[in-house]
Amino acid sequence: MRLRQNLASALNTIKIAQGLTLTEFADELEISRSHLQVYLKGDGNPTVNTIEHLAKRLNVSPIDLIAPTTPEENGTPSVDDQ
């Protein structure tokens, strides 16, 4: 499902931007390292509660973690498509 890939992309972007190791990022998120690895790969089935927890720990909206990051993913045509 596309939402898992969006979550993976968002988490990877934040992890890299903060310059954290996998263990440091898992500690910041208050989740296990193994769960974080699964989410970073775009696998697993995080619950709504988990997404809300991650968003709260990262001080972002849950939608910021699962929303498409490009206009094409959002169903909006890009400038090139018009």
PDB file of N, CA, C and O in Angstrom:
ATOM      1  N   MET A   1       0.845  -1.186   0.000  1.00  0.00           N
ATOM      2  CA  MET A   1       0.000   0.000   0.000  1.00  0.00           C
ATOM      3  C   MET A   1       0.887   1.245   0.000  1.00  0.00           C
ATOM      4  O   MET A   1       1.948   1.258   0.624  1.00  0.00           O
ATOM      5  N   ARG A   2       0.465   2.248  -0.675  1.00  0.00           N
ATOM      6  CA  ARG A   2       1.239   3.479  -0.844  1.00  0.00           C
ATOM      7  C   ARG A   2       1.488   4.205   0.484  1.00  0.00           C
ATOM      8  O   ARG A   2       2.532   4.839   0.637  1.00  0.00           O
ATOM      9  N   LEU A   3       0.580   4.133   1.426  1.00  0.00           N
ATOM     10  CA  LEU A   3       0.771   4.827   2.701  1.00  0.00           C
ATOM     11  C   LEU A   3       2.031   4.353   3.420  1.00  0.00           C
ATOM     12  O   LEU A   3       2.723   5.155   4.047  1.00  0.00           O
ATOM     13  N   ARG A   4       2.330   3.070   3.337  1.00  0.00           N
ATOM     14  CA  ARG A   4       3.540   2.542   3.990  1.00  0.00           C
ATOM     15  C   ARG A   4       4.796   3.118   3.357  1.00  0.00           C
ATOM     16  O   ARG A   4       5.759   3.431   4.058  1.00  0.00           O
ATOM     17  N   GLN A   5       4.795   3.261   2.032  1.00  0.00           N
ATOM     18  CA  GLN A   5       5.952   3.850   1.368  1.00  0.00           C
ATOM     19  C   GLN A   5       6.092   5.329   1.722  1.00  0.00           C
ATOM     20  O   GLN A   5       7.205   5.831   1.884  1.00  0.00           O
ATOM     21  N   ASN A   6       4.963   6.023   1.843  1.00  0.00           N
ATOM     22  CA  ASN A   6       5.004   7.431   2.251  1.00  0.00           C
ATOM     23  C   ASN A   6       5.569   7.570   3.655  1.00  0.00           C
ATOM     24  O   ASN A   6       6.377   8.461   3.918  1.00  0.00           O
ATOM     25  N   LEU A   7       5.145   6.686   4.560  1.00  0.00           N
ATOM     26  CA  LEU A   7       5.663   6.699   5.922  1.00  0.00           C
ATOM     27  C   LEU A   7       7.159   6.421   5.917  1.00  0.00           C
ATOM     28  O   LEU A   7       7.923   7.096   6.607  1.00  0.00           O
ATOM     29  N   ALA A   8       7.574   5.432   5.142  1.00  0.00           N
ATOM     30  CA  ALA A   8       9.003   5.092   5.062  1.00  0.00           C
ATOM     31  C   ALA A   8       9.806   6.290   4.564  1.00  0.00           C
ATOM     32  O   ALA A   8      10.854   6.617   5.120  1.00  0.00           O
ATOM     33  N   SER A   9       9.319   6.927   3.534  1.00  0.00           N
ATOM     34  CA  SER A   9      10.014   8.081   2.966  1.00  0.00           C
ATOM     35  C   SER A   9      10.118   9.216   3.985  1.00  0.00           C
ATOM     36  O   SER A   9      11.181   9.813   4.154  1.00  0.00           O
ATOM     37  N   ALA A  10       9.010   9.506   4.657  1.00  0.00           N
ATOM     38  CA  ALA A  10       9.001  10.587   5.646  1.00  0.00           C
ATOM     39  C   ALA A  10       9.964  10.284   6.790  1.00  0.00           C
ATOM     40  O   ALA A  10      10.740  11.149   7.196  1.00  0.00           O
ATOM     41  N   LEU A  11       9.919   9.066   7.306  1.00  0.00           N
ATOM     42  CA  LEU A  11      10.798   8.702   8.419  1.00  0.00           C
ATOM     43  C   LEU A  11      12.265   8.728   7.997  1.00  0.00           C
ATOM     44  O   LEU A  11      13.116   9.218   8.739  1.00  0.00           O
ATOM     45  N   ASN A  12      12.561   8.207   6.814  1.00  0.00           N
ATOM     46  CA  ASN A  12      13.946   8.232   6.322  1.00  0.00           C
ATOM     47  C   ASN A  12      14.448   9.667   6.162  1.00  0.00           C
ATOM     48  O   ASN A  12      15.579   9.979   6.536  1.00  0.00           O
ATOM     49  N   THR A  13      13.615  10.527   5.613  1.00  0.00           N
ATOM     50  CA  THR A  13      13.990  11.930   5.429  1.00  0.00           C
ATOM     51  C   THR A  13      14.303  12.592   6.768  1.00  0.00           C
ATOM     52  O   THR A  13      15.305  13.296   6.899  1.00  0.00           O
ATOM     53  N   ILE A  14      13.456  12.367   7.750  1.00  0.00           N
ATOM     54  CA  ILE A  14      13.652  12.967   9.075  1.00  0.00           C
ATOM     55  C   ILE A  14      14.897  12.400   9.742  1.00  0.00           C
ATOM     56  O   ILE A  14      15.678  13.145  10.334  1.00  0.00           O
ATOM     57  N   LYS A  15      15.085  11.096   9.652  1.00  0.00           N
ATOM     58  CA  LYS A  15      16.261  10.449  10.253  1.00  0.00           C
ATOM     59  C   LYS A  15      17.544  11.023   9.675  1.00  0.00           C
ATOM     60  O   LYS A  15      18.471  11.353  10.414  1.00  0.00           O
ATOM     61  N   ILE A  16      17.599  11.141   8.361  1.00  0.00           N
ATOM     62  CA  ILE A  16      18.791  11.683   7.703  1.00  0.00           C
ATOM     63  C   ILE A  16      18.992  13.153   8.063  1.00  0.00           C
ATOM     64  O   ILE A  16      20.109  13.584   8.350  1.00  0.00           O
ATOM     65  N   ALA A  17      17.903  13.916   8.045  1.00  0.00           N
ATOM     66  CA  ALA A  17      18.002  15.344   8.365  1.00  0.00           C
ATOM     67  C   ALA A  17      18.523  15.578   9.785  1.00  0.00           C
ATOM     68  O   ALA A  17      19.251  16.537  10.039  1.00  0.00           O
ATOM     69  N   GLN A  18      18.144  14.694  10.695  1.00  0.00           N
ATOM     70  CA  GLN A  18      18.585  14.839  12.080  1.00  0.00           C
ATOM     71  C   GLN A  18      19.950  14.204  12.319  1.00  0.00           C
ATOM     72  O   GLN A  18      20.543  14.373  13.384  1.00  0.00           O
ATOM     73  N   GLY A  19      20.442  13.475  11.324  1.00  0.00           N
ATOM     74  CA  GLY A  19      21.758  12.849  11.446  1.00  0.00           C
ATOM     75  C   GLY A  19      21.829  11.800  12.540  1.00  0.00           C
ATOM     76  O   GLY A  19      22.841  11.674  13.231  1.00  0.00           O
ATOM     77  N   LEU A  20      20.746  11.047  12.693  1.00  0.00           N
ATOM     78  CA  LEU A  20      20.682  10.056  13.770  1.00  0.00           C
ATOM     79  C   LEU A  20      20.968   8.655  13.259  1.00  0.00           C
ATOM     80  O   LEU A  20      20.683   8.327  12.108  1.00  0.00           O
ATOM     81  N   THR A  21      21.532   7.841  14.126  1.00  0.00           N
ATOM     82  CA  THR A  21      21.674   6.422  13.821  1.00  0.00           C
ATOM     83  C   THR A  21      20.308   5.771  13.987  1.00  0.00           C
ATOM     84  O   THR A  21      19.379   6.375  14.524  1.00  0.00           O
ATOM     85  N   LEU A  22      20.201   4.558  13.529  1.00  0.00           N
ATOM     86  CA  LEU A  22      18.945   3.816  13.664  1.00  0.00           C
ATOM     87  C   LEU A  22      18.554   3.699  15.134  1.00  0.00           C
ATOM     88  O   LEU A  22      17.393   3.907  15.488  1.00  0.00           O
ATOM     89  N   THR A  23      19.507   3.369  15.977  1.00  0.00           N
ATOM     90  CA  THR A  23      19.236   3.212  17.409  1.00  0.00           C
ATOM     91  C   THR A  23      18.828   4.541  18.041  1.00  0.00           C
ATOM     92  O   THR A  23      17.892   4.587  18.839  1.00  0.00           O
ATOM     93  N   GLU A  24      19.521   5.613  17.692  1.00  0.00           N
ATOM     94  CA  GLU A  24      19.180   6.934  18.243  1.00  0.00           C
ATOM     95  C   GLU A  24      17.780   7.356  17.815  1.00  0.00           C
ATOM     96  O   GLU A  24      17.013   7.892  18.615  1.00  0.00           O
ATOM     97  N   PHE A  25      17.454   7.110  16.556  1.00  0.00           N
ATOM     98  CA  PHE A  25      16.138   7.490  16.050  1.00  0.00           C
ATOM     99  C   PHE A  25      15.049   6.657  16.719  1.00  0.00           C
ATOM    100  O   PHE A  25      14.001   7.190  17.082  1.00  0.00           O
ATOM    101  N   ALA A  26      15.282   5.371  16.885  1.00  0.00           N
ATOM    102  CA  ALA A  26      14.318   4.508  17.571  1.00  0.00           C
ATOM    103  C   ALA A  26      14.109   4.987  19.008  1.00  0.00           C
ATOM    104  O   ALA A  26      12.981   5.022  19.498  1.00  0.00           O
ATOM    105  N   ASP A  27      15.196   5.355  19.673  1.00  0.00           N
ATOM    106  CA  ASP A  27      15.076   5.867  21.043  1.00  0.00           C
ATOM    107  C   ASP A  27      14.256   7.156  21.073  1.00  0.00           C
ATOM    108  O   ASP A  27      13.414   7.341  21.951  1.00  0.00           O
ATOM    109  N   GLU A  28      14.507   8.045  20.110  1.00  0.00           N
ATOM    110  CA  GLU A  28      13.761   9.300  20.046  1.00  0.00           C
ATOM    111  C   GLU A  28      12.274   9.042  19.824  1.00  0.00           C
ATOM    112  O   GLU A  28      11.422   9.739  20.376  1.00  0.00           O
ATOM    113  N   LEU A  29      11.973   8.035  19.011  1.00  0.00           N
ATOM    114  CA  LEU A  29      10.584   7.705  18.705  1.00  0.00           C
ATOM    115  C   LEU A  29       9.920   6.837  19.766  1.00  0.00           C
ATOM    116  O   LEU A  29       8.707   6.631  19.743  1.00  0.00           O
ATOM    117  N   GLU A  30      10.725   6.332  20.695  1.00  0.00           N
ATOM    118  CA  GLU A  30      10.249   5.444  21.744  1.00  0.00           C
ATOM    119  C   GLU A  30       9.599   4.190  21.163  1.00  0.00           C
ATOM    120  O   GLU A  30       8.536   3.757  21.607  1.00  0.00           O
ATOM    121  N   ILE A  31      10.268   3.620  20.156  1.00  0.00           N
ATOM    122  CA  ILE A  31       9.848   2.347  19.588  1.00  0.00           C
ATOM    123  C   ILE A  31      11.091   1.464  19.474  1.00  0.00           C
ATOM    124  O   ILE A  31      12.218   1.946  19.583  1.00  0.00           O
ATOM    125  N   SER A  32      10.871   0.183  19.256  1.00  0.00           N
ATOM    126  CA  SER A  32      12.011  -0.715  19.135  1.00  0.00           C
ATOM    127  C   SER A  32      12.742  -0.475  17.812  1.00  0.00           C
ATOM    128  O   SER A  32      12.163  -0.025  16.823  1.00  0.00           O
ATOM    129  N   ARG A  33      14.008  -0.787  17.839  1.00  0.00           N
ATOM    130  CA  ARG A  33      14.837  -0.659  16.640  1.00  0.00           C
ATOM    131  C   ARG A  33      14.286  -1.551  15.523  1.00  0.00           C
ATOM    132  O   ARG A  33      14.269  -1.152  14.359  1.00  0.00           O
ATOM    133  N   SER A  34      13.842  -2.747  15.877  1.00  0.00           N
ATOM    134  CA  SER A  34      13.324  -3.669  14.862  1.00  0.00           C
ATOM    135  C   SER A  34      12.040  -3.148  14.212  1.00  0.00           C
ATOM    136  O   SER A  34      11.855  -3.296  13.004  1.00  0.00           O
ATOM    137  N   HIS A  35      11.154  -2.540  15.004  1.00  0.00           N
ATOM    138  CA  HIS A  35       9.948  -1.950  14.418  1.00  0.00           C
ATOM    139  C   HIS A  35      10.316  -0.792  13.498  1.00  0.00           C
ATOM    140  O   HIS A  35       9.749  -0.646  12.415  1.00  0.00           O
ATOM    141  N   LEU A  36      11.257   0.019  13.931  1.00  0.00           N
ATOM    142  CA  LEU A  36      11.676   1.145  13.102  1.00  0.00           C
ATOM    143  C   LEU A  36      12.237   0.649  11.769  1.00  0.00           C
ATOM    144  O   LEU A  36      11.929   1.213  10.719  1.00  0.00           O
ATOM    145  N   GLN A  37      13.045  -0.387  11.805  1.00  0.00           N
ATOM    146  CA  GLN A  37      13.602  -0.943  10.567  1.00  0.00           C
ATOM    147  C   GLN A  37      12.499  -1.366   9.605  1.00  0.00           C
ATOM    148  O   GLN A  37      12.582  -1.117   8.402  1.00  0.00           O
ATOM    149  N   VAL A  38      11.478  -1.998  10.137  1.00  0.00           N
ATOM    150  CA  VAL A  38      10.352  -2.442   9.313  1.00  0.00           C
ATOM    151  C   VAL A  38       9.671  -1.235   8.672  1.00  0.00           C
ATOM    152  O   VAL A  38       9.388  -1.250   7.474  1.00  0.00           O
ATOM    153  N   TYR A  39       9.407  -0.197   9.452  1.00  0.00           N
ATOM    154  CA  TYR A  39       8.732   0.988   8.931  1.00  0.00           C
ATOM    155  C   TYR A  39       9.606   1.710   7.910  1.00  0.00           C
ATOM    156  O   TYR A  39       9.091   2.222   6.915  1.00  0.00           O
ATOM    157  N   LEU A  40      10.911   1.761   8.136  1.00  0.00           N
ATOM    158  CA  LEU A  40      11.820   2.429   7.199  1.00  0.00           C
ATOM    159  C   LEU A  40      11.908   1.702   5.863  1.00  0.00           C
ATOM    160  O   LEU A  40      12.249   2.308   4.847  1.00  0.00           O
ATOM    161  N   LYS A  41      11.604   0.412   5.858  1.00  0.00           N
ATOM    162  CA  LYS A  41      11.598  -0.374   4.615  1.00  0.00           C
ATOM    163  C   LYS A  41      10.258  -0.272   3.887  1.00  0.00           C
ATOM    164  O   LYS A  41      10.133  -0.730   2.751  1.00  0.00           O
ATOM    165  N   GLY A  42       9.268   0.320   4.526  1.00  0.00           N
ATOM    166  CA  GLY A  42       7.937   0.389   3.920  1.00  0.00           C
ATOM    167  C   GLY A  42       7.141  -0.871   4.132  1.00  0.00           C
ATOM    168  O   GLY A  42       6.172  -1.135   3.420  1.00  0.00           O
ATOM    169  N   ASP A  43       7.551  -1.655   5.118  1.00  0.00           N
ATOM    170  CA  ASP A  43       6.857  -2.893   5.435  1.00  0.00           C
ATOM    171  C   ASP A  43       6.057  -2.714   6.731  1.00  0.00           C
ATOM    172  O   ASP A  43       6.028  -1.631   7.315  1.00  0.00           O
ATOM    173  N   GLY A  44       5.425  -3.776   7.153  1.00  0.00           N
ATOM    174  CA  GLY A  44       4.671  -3.737   8.401  1.00  0.00           C
ATOM    175  C   GLY A  44       3.339  -3.043   8.208  1.00  0.00           C
ATOM    176  O   GLY A  44       3.039  -2.507   7.141  1.00  0.00           O
ATOM    177  N   ASN A  45       2.566  -3.067   9.247  1.00  0.00           N
ATOM    178  CA  ASN A  45       1.249  -2.432   9.242  1.00  0.00           C
ATOM    179  C   ASN A  45       1.089  -1.585  10.500  1.00  0.00           C
ATOM    180  O   ASN A  45       0.431  -2.006  11.452  1.00  0.00           O
ATOM    181  N   PRO A  46       1.685  -0.397  10.511  1.00  0.00           N
ATOM    182  CA  PRO A  46       1.541   0.433  11.710  1.00  0.00           C
ATOM    183  C   PRO A  46       0.080   0.824  11.917  1.00  0.00           C
ATOM    184  O   PRO A  46      -0.632   1.169  10.974  1.00  0.00           O
ATOM    185  N   THR A  47      -0.332   0.762  13.142  1.00  0.00           N
ATOM    186  CA  THR A  47      -1.703   1.143  13.474  1.00  0.00           C
ATOM    187  C   THR A  47      -1.841   2.661  13.449  1.00  0.00           C
ATOM    188  O   THR A  47      -0.853   3.394  13.408  1.00  0.00           O
ATOM    189  N   VAL A  48      -3.075   3.106  13.476  1.00  0.00           N
ATOM    190  CA  VAL A  48      -3.332   4.544  13.564  1.00  0.00           C
ATOM    191  C   VAL A  48      -2.697   5.085  14.849  1.00  0.00           C
ATOM    192  O   VAL A  48      -2.126   6.175  14.851  1.00  0.00           O
ATOM    193  N   ASN A  49      -2.797   4.330  15.926  1.00  0.00           N
ATOM    194  CA  ASN A  49      -2.186   4.761  17.186  1.00  0.00           C
ATOM    195  C   ASN A  49      -0.674   4.901  17.043  1.00  0.00           C
ATOM    196  O   ASN A  49      -0.083   5.831  17.593  1.00  0.00           O
ATOM    197  N   THR A  50      -0.040   3.982  16.307  1.00  0.00           N
ATOM    198  CA  THR A  50       1.404   4.058  16.106  1.00  0.00           C
ATOM    199  C   THR A  50       1.766   5.288  15.289  1.00  0.00           C
ATOM    200  O   THR A  50       2.720   5.993  15.618  1.00  0.00           O
ATOM    201  N   ILE A  51       1.020   5.550  14.236  1.00  0.00           N
ATOM    202  CA  ILE A  51       1.291   6.735  13.409  1.00  0.00           C
ATOM    203  C   ILE A  51       1.105   8.006  14.234  1.00  0.00           C
ATOM    204  O   ILE A  51       1.895   8.944  14.119  1.00  0.00           O
ATOM    205  N   GLU A  52       0.069   8.040  15.061  1.00  0.00           N
ATOM    206  CA  GLU A  52      -0.141   9.195  15.937  1.00  0.00           C
ATOM    207  C   GLU A  52       1.009   9.339  16.930  1.00  0.00           C
ATOM    208  O   GLU A  52       1.459  10.453  17.199  1.00  0.00           O
ATOM    209  N   HIS A  53       1.486   8.225  17.475  1.00  0.00           N
ATOM    210  CA  HIS A  53       2.605   8.248  18.413  1.00  0.00           C
ATOM    211  C   HIS A  53       3.865   8.788  17.732  1.00  0.00           C
ATOM    212  O   HIS A  53       4.555   9.647  18.282  1.00  0.00           O
ATOM    213  N   LEU A  54       4.159   8.284  16.539  1.00  0.00           N
ATOM    214  CA  LEU A  54       5.348   8.742  15.810  1.00  0.00           C
ATOM    215  C   LEU A  54       5.246  10.238  15.513  1.00  0.00           C
ATOM    216  O   LEU A  54       6.216  10.978  15.683  1.00  0.00           O
ATOM    217  N   ALA A  55       4.078  10.674  15.074  1.00  0.00           N
ATOM    218  CA  ALA A  55       3.877  12.087  14.764  1.00  0.00           C
ATOM    219  C   ALA A  55       4.082  12.955  16.006  1.00  0.00           C
ATOM    220  O   ALA A  55       4.714  14.010  15.944  1.00  0.00           O
ATOM    221  N   LYS A  56       3.545  12.501  17.120  1.00  0.00           N
ATOM    222  CA  LYS A  56       3.693  13.265  18.365  1.00  0.00           C
ATOM    223  C   LYS A  56       5.169  13.360  18.760  1.00  0.00           C
ATOM    224  O   LYS A  56       5.640  14.432  19.139  1.00  0.00           O
ATOM    225  N   ARG A  57       5.896  12.252  18.673  1.00  0.00           N
ATOM    226  CA  ARG A  57       7.318  12.244  19.033  1.00  0.00           C
ATOM    227  C   ARG A  57       8.138  13.138  18.097  1.00  0.00           C
ATOM    228  O   ARG A  57       9.145  13.716  18.505  1.00  0.00           O
ATOM    229  N   LEU A  58       7.698  13.247  16.841  1.00  0.00           N
ATOM    230  CA  LEU A  58       8.417  14.058  15.855  1.00  0.00           C
ATOM    231  C   LEU A  58       7.875  15.487  15.764  1.00  0.00           C
ATOM    232  O   LEU A  58       8.408  16.321  15.033  1.00  0.00           O
ATOM    233  N   ASN A  59       6.817  15.749  16.511  1.00  0.00           N
ATOM    234  CA  ASN A  59       6.203  17.071  16.526  1.00  0.00           C
ATOM    235  C   ASN A  59       5.714  17.486  15.135  1.00  0.00           C
ATOM    236  O   ASN A  59       5.920  18.618  14.697  1.00  0.00           O
ATOM    237  N   VAL A  60       5.059  16.536  14.452  1.00  0.00           N
ATOM    238  CA  VAL A  60       4.460  16.791  13.146  1.00  0.00           C
ATOM    239  C   VAL A  60       3.036  16.247  13.156  1.00  0.00           C
ATOM    240  O   VAL A  60       2.641  15.527  14.074  1.00  0.00           O
ATOM    241  N   SER A  61       2.286  16.592  12.147  1.00  0.00           N
ATOM    242  CA  SER A  61       0.938  16.057  11.993  1.00  0.00           C
ATOM    243  C   SER A  61       1.028  14.627  11.463  1.00  0.00           C
ATOM    244  O   SER A  61       1.916  14.323  10.666  1.00  0.00           O
ATOM    245  N   PRO A  62       0.126  13.746  11.893  1.00  0.00           N
ATOM    246  CA  PRO A  62       0.130  12.387  11.333  1.00  0.00           C
ATOM    247  C   PRO A  62       0.041  12.385   9.806  1.00  0.00           C
ATOM    248  O   PRO A  62       0.639  11.531   9.151  1.00  0.00           O
ATOM    249  N   ILE A  63      -0.695  13.327   9.245  1.00  0.00           N
ATOM    250  CA  ILE A  63      -0.826  13.388   7.789  1.00  0.00           C
ATOM    251  C   ILE A  63       0.521  13.673   7.132  1.00  0.00           C
ATOM    252  O   ILE A  63       0.762  13.245   6.003  1.00  0.00           O
ATOM    253  N   ASP A  64       1.398  14.390   7.828  1.00  0.00           N
ATOM    254  CA  ASP A  64       2.730  14.660   7.289  1.00  0.00           C
ATOM    255  C   ASP A  64       3.539  13.375   7.114  1.00  0.00           C
ATOM    256  O   ASP A  64       4.463  13.330   6.302  1.00  0.00           O
ATOM    257  N   LEU A  65       3.202  12.351   7.859  1.00  0.00           N
ATOM    258  CA  LEU A  65       3.935  11.095   7.778  1.00  0.00           C
ATOM    259  C   LEU A  65       3.391  10.154   6.712  1.00  0.00           C
ATOM    260  O   LEU A  65       4.113   9.272   6.246  1.00  0.00           O
ATOM    261  N   ILE A  66       2.140  10.324   6.321  1.00  0.00           N
ATOM    262  CA  ILE A  66       1.553   9.363   5.390  1.00  0.00           C
ATOM    263  C   ILE A  66       1.081   9.970   4.079  1.00  0.00           C
ATOM    264  O   ILE A  66       0.707   9.244   3.159  1.00  0.00           O
ATOM    265  N   ALA A  67       1.095  11.295   3.984  1.00  0.00           N
ATOM    266  CA  ALA A  67       0.628  11.950   2.762  1.00  0.00           C
ATOM    267  C   ALA A  67       1.641  11.785   1.638  1.00  0.00           C
ATOM    268  O   ALA A  67       2.841  11.676   1.888  1.00  0.00           O
ATOM    269  N   PRO A  68       1.161  11.768   0.414  1.00  0.00           N
ATOM    270  CA  PRO A  68       2.086  11.722  -0.724  1.00  0.00           C
ATOM    271  C   PRO A  68       3.018  12.933  -0.716  1.00  0.00           C
ATOM    272  O   PRO A  68       2.647  14.019  -0.271  1.00  0.00           O
ATOM    273  N   THR A  69       4.218  12.722  -1.212  1.00  0.00           N
ATOM    274  CA  THR A  69       5.211  13.799  -1.194  1.00  0.00           C
ATOM    275  C   THR A  69       5.374  14.479  -2.544  1.00  0.00           C
ATOM    276  O   THR A  69       6.023  15.521  -2.637  1.00  0.00           O
ATOM    277  N   THR A  70       4.793  13.903  -3.595  1.00  0.00           N
ATOM    278  CA  THR A  70       4.878  14.528  -4.917  1.00  0.00           C
ATOM    279  C   THR A  70       3.479  14.744  -5.466  1.00  0.00           C
ATOM    280  O   THR A  70       2.557  14.018  -5.094  1.00  0.00           O
ATOM    281  N   PRO A  71       3.297  15.728  -6.348  1.00  0.00           N
ATOM    282  CA  PRO A  71       1.962  15.969  -6.913  1.00  0.00           C
ATOM    283  C   PRO A  71       1.382  14.751  -7.619  1.00  0.00           C
ATOM    284  O   PRO A  71       0.176  14.516  -7.550  1.00  0.00           O
ATOM    285  N   GLU A  72       2.230  13.966  -8.303  1.00  0.00           N
ATOM    286  CA  GLU A  72       1.739  12.795  -9.022  1.00  0.00           C
ATOM    287  C   GLU A  72       1.150  11.768  -8.059  1.00  0.00           C
ATOM    288  O   GLU A  72       0.128  11.152  -8.361  1.00  0.00           O
ATOM    289  N   GLU A  73       1.784  11.579  -6.907  1.00  0.00           N
ATOM    290  CA  GLU A  73       1.288  10.624  -5.921  1.00  0.00           C
ATOM    291  C   GLU A  73      -0.029  11.093  -5.332  1.00  0.00           C
ATOM    292  O   GLU A  73      -0.844  10.283  -4.891  1.00  0.00           O
ATOM    293  N   ASN A  74      -0.234  12.385  -5.327  1.00  0.00           N
ATOM    294  CA  ASN A  74      -1.433  12.979  -4.743  1.00  0.00           C
ATOM    295  C   ASN A  74      -2.566  13.058  -5.764  1.00  0.00           C
ATOM    296  O   ASN A  74      -3.665  13.509  -5.440  1.00  0.00           O
ATOM    297  N   GLY A  75      -2.299  12.614  -7.011  1.00  0.00           N
ATOM    298  CA  GLY A  75      -3.310  12.673  -8.051  1.00  0.00           C
ATOM    299  C   GLY A  75      -3.363  14.020  -8.743  1.00  0.00           C
ATOM    300  O   GLY A  75      -4.256  14.257  -9.557  1.00  0.00           O
ATOM    301  N   THR A  76      -2.429  14.906  -8.442  1.00  0.00           N
ATOM    302  CA  THR A  76      -2.354  16.209  -9.064  1.00  0.00           C
ATOM    303  C   THR A  76      -1.363  16.142 -10.209  1.00  0.00           C
ATOM    304  O   THR A  76      -0.231  15.704 -10.004  1.00  0.00           O
ATOM    305  N   PRO A  77      -1.743  16.559 -11.402  1.00  0.00           N
ATOM    306  CA  PRO A  77      -0.778  16.496 -12.505  1.00  0.00           C
ATOM    307  C   PRO A  77       0.378  17.456 -12.281  1.00  0.00           C
ATOM    308  O   PRO A  77       0.208  18.551 -11.744  1.00  0.00           O
ATOM    309  N   SER A  78       1.540  17.025 -12.698  1.00  0.00           N
ATOM    310  CA  SER A  78       2.696  17.902 -12.592  1.00  0.00           C
ATOM    311  C   SER A  78       2.655  18.923 -13.710  1.00  0.00           C
ATOM    312  O   SER A  78       1.847  18.793 -14.630  1.00  0.00           O
ATOM    313  N   VAL A  79       3.493  19.922 -13.655  1.00  0.00           N
ATOM    314  CA  VAL A  79       3.545  20.970 -14.681  1.00  0.00           C
ATOM    315  C   VAL A  79       3.837  20.338 -16.038  1.00  0.00           C
ATOM    316  O   VAL A  79       3.295  20.781 -17.050  1.00  0.00           O
ATOM    317  N   ASP A  80       4.679  19.315 -16.077  1.00  0.00           N
ATOM    318  CA  ASP A  80       5.025  18.652 -17.334  1.00  0.00           C
ATOM    319  C   ASP A  80       3.841  17.939 -17.965  1.00  0.00           C
ATOM    320  O   ASP A  80       3.802  17.767 -19.183  1.00  0.00           O
ATOM    321  N   ASP A  81       2.867  17.518 -17.148  1.00  0.00           N
ATOM    322  CA  ASP A  81       1.722  16.772 -17.641  1.00  0.00           C
ATOM    323  C   ASP A  81       0.651  17.684 -18.229  1.00  0.00           C
ATOM    324  O   ASP A  81      -0.247  17.208 -18.923  1.00  0.00           O
ATOM    325  N   GLN A  82       0.731  18.967 -17.969  1.00  0.00           N
ATOM    326  CA  GLN A  82      -0.319  19.882 -18.406  1.00  0.00           C
ATOM    327  C   GLN A  82      -0.059  20.407 -19.792  1.00  0.00           C
ATOM    328  O   GLN A  82      -0.850  21.193 -20.313  1.00  0.00           O
TER     329      GLN A  82
END
